Amino acid sequence: MTSSGPVYLDCNATTPVDPAVLDEVIHFMRDEYGNAGSRTHTYGQRAKERVNRAREEVAAGADAKPEEVIFTSGATESDNLAILGLEDHARKSGKMHIVTTAIEHKAVLEPVERLTQRGFETTLVKPERDGRVSVDAIMEAVRPDTALVSVMAANNETGAIQPIAQIAQSLDSHEAYFHVDAAQAFGKVDNIVSDKRIDMISISGHKLYAPKGIGALIVRRRGYRRVPLTPLMVGGGQERGLRPGTLPVPLIAGLGTAVSTALKDRATRSARVTELRSGLLEALAPLEVQINGSPTNSLESTLNFSVPGVDGEAAILALKDVVAVSNGSACTSQSYEPSHVLTAMDLDDDTIHGAIRVSWSHLTEEPQWKVLAERLSDLVVRP
């Protein structure tokens, strides 16, 4: 516990801002405040140069080209643009089928549902019990009239890393566009979205130690062809006509710094979060907890678990002065509805209602794991 409160362990909801990123953001808010669209003076030129450099920094995280990076307000907007932006093309081509998974973030599931209401057909692929989708199950769902396949890189609730490269390779002979919501994995998992068969990649700054309100959609070309997206907004023509509006240069600069720093420091960050994971697992061992998700193919910084006989909400309340944790996605946790992710994994009701998600970062100080385990042990109903 810190002097100011519990240790923050909800990094899958949002990360702290990296100090180097904060310095960059403040510099471009306070000193270099020009509009990147202003061409008549050096303030605008310097802003434009920083935006262009940020494109290079973000593109490097996916082995993409700088001109393929479209800045958005975050992964939610990127997901909406990737999915809803394909509607016109799908209708014109007569391909009105979508394949996605039952464990996607609501930022994917709700746009897909909107297209379903407009006459599209959707196949939701369920995961295995470890939270990972099968490549075979995805490919069995793909049809000749499939316009889009959308699979997240890593699940925000369980941390399960999906077989993105294998899906991309399997789609190589199919024309369907492949979209990956990489909000949780970008800059953290090596080469997770580097395969050139991935057409669109959504990322979010505040999952990678940048501020909230900035993200990107990487839209790769197939040869000389761009993905035929229709903009969801109009009014300015910025970002190659796909996302109009004055570019938030300080946030873009921060995102660029966040990605470049993540790539440079990935090994040391990985070692730190793995160390924290080991401490947590060691403390939990006497409780014989159930790990909800893959024990081997998951983000090093995420653990979703249930303690037999312990309600998740009660556990979070009992731990609130020690650690700040959650029971699932920050976008839906306030509804107190059972997790759609854990439900899709066919876990039993007691396990779902007992689930606790702990997520940390390289910036996380060492929590009192022993105290956490003791508090949970005190909640166990014993005969």
C-alpha positions as CSV (number, residue, x, y, z in Angstrom):
1,M,0.0,0.0,0.0
2,T,1.3,3.5,-0.8
3,S,1.1,6.4,1.5
4,S,-1.8,7.7,-0.7
5,G,-3.8,4.6,-0.9
6,P,-3.9,1.0,-2.2
7,V,-1.6,-0.3,-4.9
8,Y,-3.1,0.2,-8.3
9,L,-3.6,-3.2,-10.0
10,D,-6.1,-2.4,-12.7
11,C,-3.8,-1.6,-15.6
12,N,-6.0,-3.4,-18.1
13,A,-8.5,-0.6,-17.5
14,T,-6.0,2.1,-17.9
15,T,-2.2,2.5,-17.3
16,P,-0.4,5.3,-15.5
17,V,1.3,7.8,-17.8
18,D,5.0,7.1,-18.3
19,P,7.1,10.0,-17.1
20,A,8.8,10.4,-20.4
21,V,5.5,10.5,-22.2
22,L,4.2,13.1,-19.7
23,D,7.2,15.3,-20.4
24,E,6.6,15.0,-24.2
25,V,2.9,15.8,-23.8
26,I,3.5,18.9,-21.6
27,H,6.2,20.2,-24.0
28,F,3.8,20.1,-27.0
29,M,1.0,21.7,-24.9
30,R,3.0,24.4,-23.3
31,D,5.8,25.2,-25.7
32,E,5.1,23.7,-29.2
33,Y,1.4,24.3,-29.4
34,G,1.1,24.8,-33.1
35,N,-1.6,23.3,-35.3
36,A,-0.1,20.6,-37.6
37,G,-2.4,21.8,-40.3
38,S,-0.9,25.3,-40.3
39,R,1.5,25.7,-43.2
40,T,2.4,29.4,-43.0
41,H,4.7,29.4,-40.0
42,T,7.3,27.3,-38.1
43,Y,5.0,26.5,-35.2
44,G,2.7,24.5,-37.6
45,Q,5.7,23.0,-39.4
46,R,7.2,21.7,-36.1
47,A,3.9,20.3,-35.1
48,K,3.5,18.5,-38.4
49,E,7.0,17.1,-38.1
50,R,6.3,15.7,-34.7
51,V,3.1,14.1,-36.0
52,N,5.0,12.5,-38.9
53,R,7.6,11.2,-36.5
54,A,4.8,9.7,-34.3
55,R,3.5,7.9,-37.3
56,E,6.8,6.3,-37.8
57,E,7.0,5.3,-34.1
58,V,3.5,3.8,-34.0
59,A,4.1,2.0,-37.4
60,A,7.2,0.4,-36.0
61,G,5.1,-1.4,-33.4
62,A,3.4,-3.4,-36.2
63,D,6.1,-3.4,-38.9
64,A,3.8,-1.1,-40.9
65,K,4.4,2.0,-43.0
66,P,4.0,5.4,-41.4
67,E,1.3,6.4,-44.0
68,E,-0.8,3.5,-42.9
69,V,-1.3,5.0,-39.4
70,I,-4.6,6.9,-38.8
71,F,-4.8,8.7,-35.5
72,T,-8.0,8.3,-33.6
73,S,-9.3,9.0,-30.0
74,G,-8.6,5.4,-29.0
75,A,-9.3,1.7,-29.8
76,T,-13.0,2.1,-29.5
77,E,-13.1,4.6,-32.3
78,S,-10.6,2.6,-34.3
79,D,-12.8,-0.5,-33.9
80,N,-15.9,1.4,-35.0
81,L,-14.1,2.8,-38.1
82,A,-12.7,-0.6,-39.0
83,I,-16.1,-2.4,-38.7
84,L,-18.8,0.2,-39.6
85,G,-16.5,1.7,-42.2
86,L,-16.6,-1.5,-44.2
87,E,-20.4,-1.5,-44.5
88,D,-20.8,0.3,-47.8
89,H,-18.1,-1.9,-49.5
90,A,-19.6,-5.1,-48.1
91,R,-23.0,-4.2,-49.4
92,K,-21.8,-3.3,-52.9
93,S,-19.7,-6.5,-53.1
94,G,-22.6,-8.7,-51.8
95,K,-20.4,-10.0,-48.9
96,M,-22.5,-9.3,-45.8
97,H,-21.1,-11.9,-43.4
98,I,-18.8,-11.2,-40.4
99,V,-16.8,-13.5,-38.3
100,T,-15.7,-12.4,-34.8
101,T,-15.4,-14.0,-31.4
102,A,-17.7,-14.1,-28.3
103,I,-14.9,-12.7,-26.1
104,E,-14.3,-9.5,-28.0
105,H,-14.5,-6.1,-26.2
106,K,-17.8,-4.3,-26.5
107,A,-16.1,-1.8,-28.8
108,V,-16.1,-4.7,-31.4
109,L,-19.3,-6.6,-30.4
110,E,-21.6,-3.5,-30.5
111,P,-20.6,-2.2,-33.9
112,V,-21.0,-5.8,-35.2
113,E,-24.4,-6.0,-33.6
114,R,-25.3,-2.7,-35.3
115,L,-24.5,-4.2,-38.7
116,T,-26.5,-7.3,-37.8
117,Q,-29.5,-5.1,-37.2
118,R,-28.9,-3.7,-40.6
119,G,-29.1,-7.0,-42.3
120,F,-25.6,-8.5,-42.0
121,E,-25.1,-12.1,-40.7
122,T,-22.6,-12.6,-37.9
123,T,-20.9,-15.8,-36.6
124,L,-19.6,-15.5,-33.0
125,V,-16.9,-18.0,-32.4
126,K,-16.7,-19.3,-28.8
127,P,-13.3,-19.8,-27.2
128,E,-11.9,-23.0,-25.6
129,R,-12.1,-23.2,-21.8
130,D,-8.7,-21.6,-21.5
131,G,-10.1,-18.4,-23.2
132,R,-8.3,-18.9,-26.5
133,V,-10.1,-19.3,-29.8
134,S,-9.3,-22.1,-32.1
135,V,-7.8,-21.3,-35.5
136,D,-9.9,-24.2,-37.0
137,A,-13.0,-22.8,-35.4
138,I,-12.4,-19.4,-37.0
139,M,-11.7,-20.8,-40.4
140,E,-14.7,-23.1,-40.2
141,A,-16.8,-20.0,-39.7
142,V,-15.4,-18.2,-42.7
143,R,-17.5,-18.3,-45.9
144,P,-17.1,-17.1,-49.5
145,D,-19.4,-14.1,-48.5
146,T,-17.4,-13.2,-45.4
147,A,-16.4,-9.5,-45.6
148,L,-14.6,-9.2,-42.3
149,V,-12.9,-11.3,-39.6
150,S,-12.2,-9.6,-36.3
151,V,-10.2,-11.2,-33.5
152,M,-8.6,-9.5,-30.6
153,A,-4.9,-10.0,-29.9
154,A,-5.2,-10.4,-26.1
155,N,-8.3,-10.5,-24.0
156,N,-8.8,-7.6,-21.6
157,E,-10.4,-9.8,-18.9
158,T,-8.3,-13.0,-18.9
159,G,-5.2,-11.9,-20.7
160,A,-5.4,-14.9,-23.0
161,I,-3.3,-14.2,-26.1
162,Q,-5.0,-15.3,-29.3
163,P,-3.3,-17.1,-32.2
164,I,-3.3,-14.1,-34.5
165,A,-0.4,-15.1,-36.7
166,Q,-1.9,-18.5,-37.4
167,I,-5.3,-17.0,-38.2
168,A,-3.6,-14.5,-40.6
169,Q,-1.7,-17.3,-42.3
170,S,-4.9,-19.3,-42.7
171,L,-6.7,-16.4,-44.2
172,D,-4.0,-15.9,-46.8
173,S,-6.0,-17.3,-49.6
174,H,-9.3,-15.6,-48.6
175,E,-10.3,-12.0,-49.5
176,A,-12.0,-11.2,-46.2
177,Y,-10.4,-8.3,-44.4
178,F,-8.7,-9.1,-41.1
179,H,-9.1,-6.7,-38.2
180,V,-7.3,-7.1,-34.9
181,D,-8.1,-5.2,-31.7
182,A,-4.6,-5.0,-30.2
183,A,-5.4,-2.6,-27.4
184,Q,-4.1,-4.9,-24.7
185,A,-1.2,-6.4,-26.6
186,F,0.3,-3.7,-28.7
187,G,3.9,-2.9,-27.6
188,K,3.8,-5.7,-25.1
189,V,3.8,-9.0,-27.0
190,D,6.5,-9.4,-29.6
191,N,5.4,-9.4,-33.2
192,I,1.7,-10.0,-32.3
193,V,0.4,-7.9,-35.2
194,S,3.4,-7.8,-37.6
195,D,1.9,-10.3,-40.1
196,K,1.2,-8.4,-43.3
197,R,-2.0,-10.3,-43.8
198,I,-3.5,-8.3,-40.9
199,D,-5.4,-5.5,-42.7
200,M,-6.4,-3.3,-39.7
201,I,-5.0,-2.9,-36.2
202,S,-6.7,-0.9,-33.4
203,I,-4.6,0.5,-30.6
204,S,-5.2,2.7,-27.6
205,G,-2.7,5.0,-25.9
206,H,-4.0,4.7,-22.4
207,K,-3.3,0.9,-22.4
208,L,0.4,1.7,-23.1
209,Y,1.3,4.5,-20.7
210,A,0.1,7.3,-22.8
211,P,-2.9,9.6,-22.0
212,K,-6.5,8.8,-22.5
213,G,-8.1,10.1,-25.7
214,I,-5.5,9.0,-28.3
215,G,-5.1,5.9,-30.3
216,A,-4.7,4.7,-33.9
217,L,-6.1,2.5,-36.6
218,I,-3.3,1.0,-38.7
219,V,-4.8,0.3,-42.1
220,R,-2.4,-1.7,-44.3
221,R,-2.5,-1.6,-48.1
222,R,-2.8,-4.8,-50.1
223,G,-0.3,-4.1,-52.8
224,Y,-1.6,-0.8,-54.1
225,R,-5.1,-1.2,-52.7
226,R,-6.3,0.5,-49.6
227,V,-9.0,-1.1,-47.4
228,P,-12.2,0.4,-48.8
229,L,-13.3,2.2,-45.6
230,T,-16.0,4.9,-45.6
231,P,-15.4,7.6,-42.9
232,L,-17.8,7.8,-40.0
233,M,-17.4,11.6,-39.8
234,V,-16.7,14.3,-42.3
235,G,-15.5,17.8,-42.1
236,G,-11.9,18.6,-42.8
237,G,-10.3,15.7,-44.6
238,Q,-7.5,15.0,-42.1
239,E,-6.0,11.5,-41.7
240,R,-6.5,10.7,-45.4
241,G,-10.1,11.6,-45.2
242,L,-10.9,8.8,-42.7
243,R,-10.9,10.8,-39.5
244,P,-11.5,14.6,-39.8
245,G,-10.7,17.1,-37.1
246,T,-7.7,19.1,-35.8
247,L,-5.0,16.7,-34.8
248,P,-4.2,16.6,-31.0
249,V,-0.5,17.1,-31.4
250,P,0.4,16.7,-27.7
251,L,-1.5,13.4,-27.4
252,I,-0.1,12.1,-30.7
253,A,3.5,13.0,-29.6
254,G,2.8,11.2,-26.3
255,L,1.5,8.1,-28.1
256,G,4.6,8.1,-30.3
257,T,6.9,8.3,-27.3
258,A,4.9,5.6,-25.5
259,V,5.2,3.1,-28.4
260,S,8.9,3.8,-29.1
261,T,9.7,3.5,-25.3
262,A,7.7,0.3,-25.1
263,L,9.6,-1.3,-28.0
264,K,13.0,-0.2,-26.6
265,D,12.3,-1.3,-23.0
266,R,10.2,-4.4,-23.7
267,A,12.7,-6.9,-22.3
268,T,13.2,-5.0,-19.0
269,R,9.4,-4.4,-18.7
270,S,8.7,-8.0,-19.3
271,A,11.2,-9.1,-16.6
272,R,9.5,-6.8,-14.1
273,V,5.9,-7.8,-14.7
274,T,6.9,-11.5,-14.7
275,E,8.5,-11.0,-11.3
276,L,5.3,-9.4,-10.0
277,R,3.3,-12.3,-11.4
278,S,5.5,-14.8,-9.7
279,G,5.0,-13.0,-6.3
280,L,1.2,-13.1,-6.8
281,L,1.0,-16.7,-7.8
282,E,3.2,-17.7,-4.8
283,A,1.0,-15.9,-2.4
284,L,-2.2,-17.4,-3.9
285,A,-0.9,-21.0,-4.0
286,P,-2.2,-22.0,-0.6
287,L,-5.7,-20.9,-1.6
288,E,-5.8,-23.3,-4.6
289,V,-7.4,-20.7,-6.8
290,Q,-8.8,-21.4,-10.2
291,I,-7.0,-19.5,-13.0
292,N,-9.5,-18.3,-15.5
293,G,-7.7,-18.3,-18.8
294,S,-4.6,-19.9,-20.3
295,P,-1.8,-20.3,-17.8
296,T,0.8,-20.3,-20.5
297,N,-0.5,-18.2,-23.4
298,S,-1.5,-15.0,-21.5
299,L,-0.3,-11.5,-20.9
300,E,2.5,-11.6,-18.3
301,S,0.8,-8.7,-16.5
302,T,-2.7,-10.1,-16.1
303,L,-4.2,-12.8,-13.9
304,N,-7.9,-13.6,-13.7
305,F,-8.7,-16.0,-10.9
306,S,-11.5,-17.2,-8.6
307,V,-11.1,-18.4,-5.0
308,P,-13.5,-21.3,-4.3
309,G,-16.2,-20.1,-1.9
310,V,-15.4,-16.4,-2.3
311,D,-17.7,-13.9,-4.1
312,G,-15.7,-11.5,-6.4
313,E,-17.5,-8.4,-5.3
314,A,-17.0,-9.2,-1.6
315,A,-13.3,-9.8,-2.3
316,I,-12.8,-6.5,-4.1
317,L,-14.5,-4.7,-1.2
318,A,-12.3,-6.6,1.4
319,L,-9.1,-5.7,-0.6
320,K,-9.9,-2.0,-1.3
321,D,-7.5,-0.6,1.2
322,V,-4.7,-2.9,0.0
323,V,-5.0,-3.1,-3.8
324,A,-7.3,-1.6,-6.5
325,V,-8.5,-4.5,-8.6
326,S,-11.6,-5.2,-10.7
327,N,-13.9,-8.1,-11.8
328,G,-13.7,-7.4,-15.5
329,S,-13.8,-4.8,-18.2
330,A,-14.0,-1.2,-16.9
331,C,-16.5,-0.5,-19.7
332,T,-19.1,-3.0,-18.3
333,S,-18.1,-3.6,-14.7
334,Q,-20.5,-1.1,-13.3
335,S,-23.4,-3.1,-14.7
336,Y,-22.7,-6.0,-12.3
337,E,-23.7,-8.4,-15.1
338,P,-21.9,-11.7,-15.4
339,S,-18.8,-11.4,-17.6
340,H,-19.6,-12.3,-21.2
341,V,-16.0,-13.5,-21.6
342,L,-16.1,-16.0,-18.8
343,T,-19.6,-17.0,-19.8
344,A,-18.4,-17.8,-23.3
345,M,-15.7,-19.9,-21.8
346,D,-18.4,-22.1,-20.3
347,L,-17.2,-21.5,-16.7
348,D,-19.7,-22.3,-13.9
349,D,-21.7,-19.5,-12.2
350,D,-19.7,-19.7,-8.9
351,T,-16.5,-19.3,-10.8
352,I,-17.8,-16.4,-12.8
353,H,-19.2,-14.5,-9.8
354,G,-16.0,-15.1,-7.9
355,A,-13.7,-13.8,-10.6
356,I,-11.1,-11.2,-9.8
357,R,-8.9,-9.5,-12.4
358,V,-5.5,-8.3,-11.4
359,S,-3.4,-6.4,-13.9
360,W,-0.2,-4.6,-13.3
361,S,2.7,-2.9,-15.1
362,H,6.5,-2.3,-14.9
363,L,5.7,0.9,-13.0
364,T,3.8,-1.0,-10.3
365,E,5.4,-1.1,-6.8
366,E,5.5,-4.4,-5.0
367,P,2.1,-5.0,-3.5
368,Q,1.6,-6.7,-0.2
369,W,0.8,-10.0,-1.8
370,K,0.7,-11.9,1.5
371,V,-1.9,-9.5,2.9
372,L,-3.9,-9.9,-0.2
373,A,-3.9,-13.6,0.2
374,E,-4.8,-13.4,3.9
375,R,-7.8,-11.2,3.2
376,L,-9.0,-13.6,0.6
377,S,-8.5,-16.6,2.9
378,D,-10.6,-14.9,5.6
379,L,-13.5,-14.8,3.1
380,V,-13.5,-18.5,2.4
381,V,-16.6,-20.1,3.7
382,R,-15.4,-23.2,5.7
383,P,-17.6,-26.0,7.0
